[in-house]
Amino acid sequence: MSAHGKLVGAATLKRLRLARGWSLSGCARAIIDKAAELGQPLDVSVASVQRTVARWESSKGPILPGDRYQLLLAHLYARTADGQTSLGAGSDFAELLDALAHLGEGEQRLGELRMLLVKTATDGGGGLLALLGPSTQLALSTVLADPSRLDEGLLDAMRLAVGDVNGQVGSVPFVRVQLLLAPIVESCRRLLDAAVPEPLLPGLQAVAAQAYTLAGRAAFETRDDEASRALYAEATAAAGGIGSPWRRAVVHMSHALVTLYSTPGIEAAQRLVDAAVRDARAGESVTVRARAHALQAEFAARAGKERHAQAALALAWYDMDSDRDGDPAPTSFSPAHLRGFEGVTSLYVGDPAEAHDYFAQSAEALKAPRERVQRAIVSTDQALARIRLDAPESAAELLHGCIDAASVTGGRVASIRLRRARGDLRPWRREDWFADLDDHLIDSLGA
């Protein structure tokens, strides 16, 4: 971190403090009070904390606040002067994170602070409005009253907010994802039914398609299949009006996986996969096309069509290895995800040992918080491969970690796959390790 960057961080901390009307000692008292409120009292004097605050703001050699103080500052600045939670762009909390970054804090730690405060916001009954800065909240209220005032700035803020919620998947339960999304889903519905400026309609439809798709997934994960189907229908309609077929392909793929686990048979889900492949091939995102071909391979393998599955996998790898410069969705699918699809294909129509290795490679690479749900699914499939390799106890050991991950997020797909794996282990139901696994499942997932 450059010396200039550190000075910018120090100046930002000072500006935040002064904007709250705090002297150095006043800021120290606020920190001490917040620590006590959180049940983490600081065993130090006001004078000691005051000196620490001064070192953060020094114009000569500012220092980065330690982890504990970062947490306390995050809780302080996450609330506005009137006590409302505000975490979005332009908020004091966002400025705090920017200051900490200038002072040398890494992205992972800043992400952890943000996730923690999002959890706190939803614990307190807050929703997506907490992820919108004060000016954006005002702008959204104004536009809902007069849709003709919609502008690019508000669309960008809404897009970022939905992306922010999407980033919480794997870190917060899906019921909280629903809570966060509800205001923007309703806002999109109202605006799409209103007379917004015509040039901005595709942008609004893109935001709506993303919000509805994520909300449909969350509704499915919380076992509200009727709401899920309705949201996916809205997402498909919104994406269809944008003029970018890859966006509708993304909706179809998410809908296909949900349908696979909520509708008997695979025919309905297969139709969605076929539609996704058609749209992906007509679209400009090579990454989305790779994902569509990977999903096509999984469904072919589930149907026992080995040649079709291998052909689709080859197309997926061809797409993944292609030049993706300028791809509108470059991070939506990765080689680690594709390894998981290779594993599923091998599990159904190939060698379980090969499947196990593919799953292991995929799980090892899926480390981001956003990928926690997918990693639990991949690891559960890896356990299935171990069962087929006649290593049931080793499979059970792996499943314990999958249960913990599924219980954190409330993921329905992971839970379904876990129960199937448990069923495959029934021949060993008299073993002590099977009883331990059963107890863990019941304690964590209720079944």
Secondary structure, DSSP 8 states (H G I E B T S, - for coil): --HHHHHHHHHHHHHHHHHTT--HHHHHHHHHHHHHHTT----S-HHHHHHHHHHHT-SSS-----HHHHHHHHHHHTB-TTS-B--STTSHHHHHHHHHHHTT--HHHHHHHHHHHHHHHHHTT--GGGGS-HHHHHHHHHHHH-GGG--HHHHHHHHHHHHHHHHHBTTB-HHHHHHHHHHHHHHHHHHHTS---GGGHHHHHHHHHHHHHHHHHHHHHTT-HHHHHHHHHHHHHHHHTTS-HHHHHHHHHHHHHHHHHHSSSSHHHHHHHHHHHHHHHHSS-HHHHHHHHHHHHHHHHHTT-HHHHHHHHHHHHHHHTS--TT-SSTTS--HHHHHHHHHHHHHHHS-HHHHHHHHHHHHHH--SGGGHHHHHHHHHHHHHHHHHTT-HHHHHHHHHHHHHHHHHHT-HHHHHHHHHHHHHTGGGTTSHHHHHHHHHHHHHH--
